[in-house]
Amino acid sequence: MLNIVILAAGTGKRMHSDLPKVLHKLAGRPLLQHVLDTARALKPAKLCVVYGHGGRALPEQFKGADVVSVKQQPQLGTGHALKQALPHLGNDGITLVLYGDVPLIAAGTLKRMLKPNQLTLMTVELDDPAGYGRIVRDDDGDISRIVEDRDATGYERNIREVNTGIMAIPGARLQNWLSRLGNKNAQKEYYLTDIVALAIQDGAKVSAIQPQHAWETLGVNSKAQLAQLERLYQRERANQLLERGVTLADPSRIDVRGELACGRDVEIDIGCVFEGNVTLGNRVSVGAHCVLKDVKIAAGTELLPYCLIDGAEIGRDCRIGPYSRIRPGTVLENEAHIGNFVEVKNSHIGKNSKANHLSYVGDATVGKHVNIGAGTITCNYDGANKHRTVIEDGVFIGSDTQLVAPVTIRKGATIAAGTTVTRDAPAGELTISRVKQVSISGWKRPKKKVRSKE
């Protein structure tokens, strides 16, 4: 059986913020959320979060059937914090101790720690170990104890192997070791690291593993450290994309704040942000400084710079932007064009339809081969309720047109520039209402002139 306890009670004074430290965001998610997600990947029988600073903010945000929240008050050190969780833990199996401000630890690294009937520490070797507890070994190379930086001698401060705080403790020994912890140290706190000496005293096996990457164990105590971890996280995600064949204009200028899945020959320019779940099909091109959230984009579509797309599904070979905004509930079918300074919300745009300039299309159903002229607005809100606009196949809408919903523009209709449409427009006819709305029977749409070759 595996129990996981996440210690998240720190005040975070160096963050200079009223927000609890573990609620500050890395890659768009709270630090603690990263640790919880990793913990859940290990499928623990018990998952406990020990909180303190920030009151009920933590348990309210992370409440769930699989999470037990325990308050540490007063805060008397890491050993005291773990002791608060004891009533919720079993007496067998392994208790894995994690930290809410160490967000990059990998589940695969933690799995290597889960060894029954022994105390397993995670250690790293640092060129500058200042501030960390040092791993003190005996002449045989076995771990004898951990000494905190503030309590270390000059010789001990030169030790480069340091304690990360992450440890796996045999459940059968946990209560006994915690009960024997003392606070005779500079901080007058109960250090969890002191159980190492107790384990050795009791003849228990103590071992250590090291992570694949030292940065997995880096914690956050300041905004500068948070920024450092953000770049580490993003560079790792960029490297993964590059290994899968994605072309990144600059791997140091991309932010992935969720899950990004890419097909073959995808190209991503600088400054792009991906949030939630984003899927890019084969040959999708994303221009500079686009923001995509919960979007699925099919093959061959091109996003020009500065597009914002949220909660939408985009078909094949579409062209969007620059400066387009696609809002939730929108579906663009294949070969649709949404141009500069066009906003689309909760609308279905049919195949090969276009809104290329300065328009708002909201709560609309647009058929195939529709042209929406510059400055067109679907007036979908009456001050209390939203109404839908239906534009059928083959419609041509002139510039500076207002479609006052609920209204339907029938198949093949043409709406003259500057028209305000308040009633359904008949199929195949010209509707104009510059003075009053009239429909002109028998009107024929002009055809392109064929220029003779000289």
C-alpha positions in Angstrom: 0.0 0.0 0.0 1.2 3.5 -0.9 0.4 6.6 1.1 1.4 10.0 -0.2 1.7 13.1 2.0 2.3 16.5 0.4 3.7 19.1 2.7 2.3 22.5 1.7 2.0 24.6 4.9 4.9 27.0 4.3 4.3 30.7 4.5 6.4 31.7 1.4 7.6 35.0 2.9 10.0 35.6 0.1 7.2 35.5 -2.5 6.0 38.8 -1.1 2.4 37.8 -1.8 -0.9 37.3 0.0 -1.4 34.2 -2.1 -0.2 31.0 -0.5 3.1 30.0 -2.1 1.8 26.7 -3.5 -1.0 28.5 -5.3 1.4 30.5 -7.5 1.2 29.2 -11.0 3.8 27.3 -13.1 2.8 26.7 -16.8 -0.7 28.0 -16.0 -1.4 25.7 -13.1 -0.8 26.1 -9.3 2.5 24.5 -8.0 0.5 22.2 -5.8 -1.6 21.0 -8.8 1.6 19.8 -10.5 2.5 17.8 -7.4 -1.0 16.4 -7.0 -1.1 15.3 -10.7 2.2 13.5 -10.3 1.1 11.9 -7.0 -2.1 10.6 -8.6 -0.1 9.0 -11.4 1.3 6.6 -8.7 -2.2 5.5 -7.7 -1.8 5.9 -3.9 -4.3 4.4 -1.4 -4.2 7.6 0.6 -3.4 11.1 -0.6 -3.0 13.8 2.1 -2.1 17.5 1.8 -0.9 19.3 4.9 -1.7 23.0 4.7 -1.3 26.0 7.0 -0.6 29.4 5.5 -3.6 30.8 3.5 -6.4 29.3 5.6 -9.0 27.4 3.7 -7.8 28.5 0.3 -5.9 25.3 -0.4 -8.5 22.7 0.7 -11.3 24.6 -1.0 -9.4 24.7 -4.3 -8.1 21.1 -4.2 -10.9 19.3 -2.5 -11.8 15.9 -3.9 -12.8 12.4 -2.9 -9.2 11.2 -3.1 -7.6 14.1 -1.2 -7.5 14.6 2.6 -6.6 18.0 3.8 -5.0 18.5 7.2 -4.1 21.8 8.8 -0.8 22.3 10.6 -1.2 24.9 13.3 1.2 26.0 14.7 3.9 25.2 12.1 6.7 23.6 14.0 8.7 22.0 11.1 8.5 19.2 8.6 8.4 16.4 11.1 5.6 18.1 13.0 3.8 18.6 9.6 4.0 14.9 8.7 2.8 14.0 12.2 -0.5 15.8 11.6 -1.2 13.4 8.7 -0.7 10.3 10.8 -4.3 9.7 11.7 -5.1 9.4 8.0 -2.3 6.9 7.1 -2.1 3.2 7.4 0.5 1.4 9.5 1.9 -0.7 6.6 3.2 -0.1 3.2 5.2 3.0 2.3 4.6 6.6 3.0 6.0 8.9 0.3 6.7 12.5 1.4 6.5 15.2 -1.3 6.5 19.0 -1.2 3.9 21.3 -2.7 6.5 23.8 -3.9 8.6 21.2 -5.8 6.5 20.9 -9.0 8.8 19.3 -11.5 9.4 15.9 -9.9 8.7 13.1 -12.3 6.5 10.1 -11.5 9.1 7.7 -12.9 11.7 9.1 -10.5 9.4 8.6 -7.6 8.6 5.0 -8.6 12.3 4.1 -8.1 12.0 5.2 -4.5 9.3 2.7 -3.5 11.3 0.0 -1.9 9.6 -1.9 0.9 11.0 -2.1 4.5 13.6 0.6 4.1 14.0 4.4 4.3 14.8 5.8 0.9 16.0 9.4 0.4 16.2 11.4 -2.8 19.5 13.3 -3.0 21.3 15.4 -5.6 24.8 16.7 -6.0 25.0 20.5 -6.4 27.9 22.8 -7.2 26.5 25.3 -4.8 24.8 23.4 -1.9 24.1 26.4 0.2 20.8 26.3 2.0 20.3 22.6 1.7 20.7 19.8 4.3 23.9 17.8 3.6 24.1 14.1 3.4 26.7 12.9 5.8 28.2 9.4 5.0 30.4 7.2 7.1 33.8 5.7 6.0 32.0 2.9 4.2 29.9 5.3 2.2 26.7 4.6 4.0 24.4 7.4 5.0 24.8 8.2 8.7 22.7 11.4 9.1 21.5 14.6 7.5 22.6 18.0 8.9 20.7 21.1 8.0 22.7 24.0 6.5 22.1 26.3 9.4 23.4 23.6 11.8 26.3 22.4 9.7 30.0 22.7 10.6 32.5 24.2 8.1 33.5 20.7 6.9 29.9 19.7 6.5 29.1 22.8 4.4 31.6 21.6 1.8 29.6 18.4 1.2 27.9 18.6 -2.3 25.4 15.8 -1.9 22.3 17.3 -0.5 18.9 16.2 0.8 15.9 17.2 -1.4 13.4 16.4 1.4 11.6 13.8 -0.6 11.7 10.4 1.1 9.9 7.1 1.2 9.3 5.8 4.8 8.2 2.3 5.9 4.7 2.8 7.3 5.4 0.3 10.1 8.2 2.5 11.5 6.7 6.0 10.8 4.8 6.6 13.9 7.6 5.5 16.2 10.2 7.6 14.5 8.0 10.7 14.5 7.3 10.3 18.2 11.0 10.3 18.9 11.9 13.5 17.0 13.3 16.4 19.1 13.7 20.1 18.4 17.2 20.8 19.7 18.3 22.8 16.7 18.8 26.5 15.7 15.1 26.8 14.6 13.6 24.9 17.5 11.7 22.8 14.9 11.0 19.1 14.5 13.0 18.1 11.4 11.8 15.2 9.4 15.4 14.6 8.3 16.2 13.5 11.8 14.5 10.2 11.3 17.6 9.2 9.3 19.6 9.0 12.4 16.7 7.2 14.2 16.5 4.6 11.3 20.2 3.9 11.5 20.0 3.6 15.3 17.2 1.1 14.9 19.2 -0.9 12.3 16.9 -0.1 9.4 18.3 0.1 5.9 18.8 3.6 4.6 19.4 4.2 0.9 19.4 7.0 -1.6 18.5 7.5 -5.2 19.1 10.4 -7.5 16.7 11.8 -10.1 17.5 11.7 -13.8 17.6 15.5 -13.8 18.7 17.6 -10.8 16.1 20.2 -11.7 13.3 17.8 -10.9 14.0 18.5 -7.2 14.2 22.3 -7.4 11.8 24.1 -5.2 10.2 27.6 -5.2 10.8 30.1 -2.5 10.8 33.4 -4.5 9.4 34.9 -7.7 12.9 34.6 -9.2 13.0 30.9 -8.6 9.4 30.5 -9.9 10.5 32.2 -13.1 13.6 29.9 -13.4 11.4 26.8 -13.0 9.0 28.2 -15.6 11.8 28.4 -18.2 13.1 24.9 -17.2 9.6 23.5 -17.7 9.0 25.2 -21.0 12.4 24.3 -22.4 11.7 20.6 -21.5 8.4 20.8 -23.3 10.0 22.5 -26.3 12.6 19.7 -26.5 9.9 17.1 -26.5 8.2 18.8 -29.4 11.4 19.1 -31.3 12.1 15.4 -30.8 8.7 14.6 -32.3 9.4 16.6 -35.4 7.7 20.0 -34.7 9.5 23.0 -36.1 9.9 25.7 -33.5 11.2 29.1 -34.7 12.7 29.6 -31.2 12.5 26.9 -28.5 13.0 29.5 -25.8 9.9 31.5 -26.9 7.0 29.0 -26.5 4.7 28.4 -23.6 2.8 25.2 -23.2 0.3 25.4 -20.3 -1.5 22.2 -20.9 -1.3 19.3 -23.4 -0.2 20.0 -26.9 -0.4 17.2 -29.5 1.1 17.8 -33.0 1.0 15.9 -36.2 3.7 15.9 -38.8 5.4 19.0 -40.3 3.8 21.4 -37.8 5.4 24.8 -37.6 5.1 27.2 -34.6 6.5 30.7 -34.7 7.7 32.7 -31.7 5.7 33.8 -28.7 2.8 31.3 -29.0 0.9 30.1 -25.9 -1.0 26.8 -25.7 -3.4 26.2 -22.9 -5.7 23.3 -22.0 -5.9 20.6 -24.6 -4.7 21.6 -28.0 -4.4 19.4 -31.1 -2.6 20.5 -34.3 -3.0 18.3 -37.3 -0.4 17.6 -40.0 1.1 20.7 -41.7 -0.6 23.2 -39.4 1.2 26.5 -39.3 0.9 28.8 -36.2 2.0 32.4 -36.7 3.8 34.5 -34.1 2.1 35.4 -30.8 -1.0 33.3 -31.2 -2.8 32.0 -28.1 -4.7 28.7 -28.4 -6.8 27.2 -25.6 -8.8 23.9 -25.9 -8.6 23.9 -29.7 -8.6 21.1 -32.3 -7.2 22.2 -35.7 -7.2 19.8 -38.7 -4.5 19.4 -41.3 -3.2 22.2 -43.5 -4.7 25.1 -41.7 -2.7 28.3 -41.4 -3.0 30.7 -38.4 -1.5 34.1 -39.2 0.0 36.1 -36.3 -1.8 37.4 -33.2 -4.8 35.1 -33.3 -6.8 34.1 -30.1 -8.6 30.8 -30.4 -10.5 29.3 -27.5 -12.8 26.3 -27.3 -13.1 25.9 -31.1 -12.8 23.1 -33.7 -11.1 24.2 -36.9 -11.4 22.1 -40.1 -8.8 21.4 -42.8 -7.1 24.0 -45.0 -8.6 27.0 -43.2 -6.9 30.4 -43.1 -7.3 32.5 -39.9 -6.0 35.9 -39.1 -4.0 38.0 -38.5 -5.7 39.4 -35.4 -8.7 37.0 -35.4 -10.5 36.0 -32.3 -12.4 32.6 -32.3 -14.4 32.1 -29.1 -15.9 29.0 -27.5 -18.5 26.9 -29.3 -17.2 27.8 -32.8 -16.8 25.2 -35.6 -15.1 26.1 -38.8 -15.5 23.6 -41.6 -12.9 22.9 -44.2 -11.5 25.8 -46.2 -13.2 28.5 -44.2 -11.5 31.9 -44.0 -11.6 34.2 -41.0 -9.6 37.4 -41.5 -8.1 40.3 -39.7 -10.1 41.7 -36.7 -12.9 39.3 -37.2 -14.5 37.8 -34.0 -16.5 34.6 -34.2 -18.4 33.2 -31.2 -20.6 30.1 -30.8 -21.1 29.8 -34.5 -20.9 27.1 -37.2 -19.1 28.3 -40.3 -19.6 26.2 -43.4 -17.1 24.9 -46.0 -15.4 27.6 -48.1 -17.2 30.5 -46.4 -15.4 33.7 -45.6 -15.4 36.6 -43.2 -12.2 38.4 -44.0 -12.5 41.8 -42.5 -13.6 43.6 -39.3 -16.8 41.6 -38.6 -18.6 40.0 -35.6 -20.3 36.7 -36.1 -22.0 35.5 -32.9 -24.6 32.7 -32.3 -24.8 32.1 -36.0 -25.1 29.1 -38.4 -23.4 30.0 -41.7 -23.7 27.7 -44.7 -21.3 26.8 -47.4 -19.8 29.3 -49.9 -20.9 32.4 -47.9 -19.2 35.7 -48.2 -19.5 38.0 -45.2 -18.5 41.5 -46.0 -16.4 43.9 -44.0 -18.0 45.5 -41.0 -20.9 42.9 -40.8 -22.4 42.3 -37.4 -24.8 39.7 -36.2 -26.9 41.6 -33.6 -27.4 38.5 -31.4 -28.2 40.2 -28.0 -31.4 42.1 -27.2 -30.3 43.2 -23.8 -31.6 40.2 -22.0 -31.4 37.1 -24.3 -29.2 35.8 -27.1 -30.8 34.9 -30.5 -29.5 33.0 -33.5 -28.8 34.1 -37.0 -29.0 31.6 -39.9 -27.2 32.3 -43.1 -27.8 29.6 -45.7 -25.6 28.4 -48.5 -24.3 30.8 -51.2 -25.3 34.0 -49.5 -23.4 37.2 -50.2 -23.5 39.8 -47.5 -22.4 43.3 -48.3 -20.2 45.5 -46.1 -21.5 47.3 -43.1 -24.5 45.1 -42.7 -26.4 44.4 -39.4 -28.3 41.1 -39.1 -30.7 41.6 -36.2 -31.4 38.1 -34.8 -33.4 36.0 -34.8 -33.3 36.2 -38.6 -32.6 33.9 -41.5 -30.9 34.8 -44.8 -32.2 32.3 -47.3 -30.1 30.4 -49.8 -28.4 32.4 -52.5 -29.6 35.8 -51.2 -27.6 39.0 -51.5 -27.7 41.6 -48.8 -26.7 45.1 -50.1 -24.0 47.0 -48.3 -25.3 49.2 -45.4 -28.4 47.1 -44.9 -30.1 46.5 -41.5 -31.9 43.2 -41.8 -34.7 42.7 -39.3 -36.8 40.2 -41.2 -36.0 37.0 -43.1 -34.4 37.7 -46.5 -35.8 35.6 -49.4 -33.7 33.2 -51.4 -31.9 34.3 -54.5 -32.9 38.0 -54.2 -31.3 41.3 -53.3 -32.4 42.7 -50.0 -31.6 46.4 -49.3 -32.8 48.6 -46.5 -30.9 51.8 -46.6 -34.2 53.7 -46.3 -36.5 50.9 -45.8 -36.1 47.2 -46.3 -37.3 46.0 -49.8 -36.7 42.8 -51.7 -36.2 43.2 -55.5 -37.8 40.3 -57.4 -36.0 39.1 -60.5 -32.7 40.8 -59.5 -29.6 38.9 -60.8 -26.3 38.9 -59.1 -23.6 40.5 -61.3 -21.0 38.1 -62.8 -17.3 38.7 -63.2 -16.4 40.2 -66.5 -14.1 38.0 -68.6 -11.2 40.2 -69.9 -10.1 39.5 -73.4 -6.5 38.6 -73.9 -4.6 41.1 -76.0 
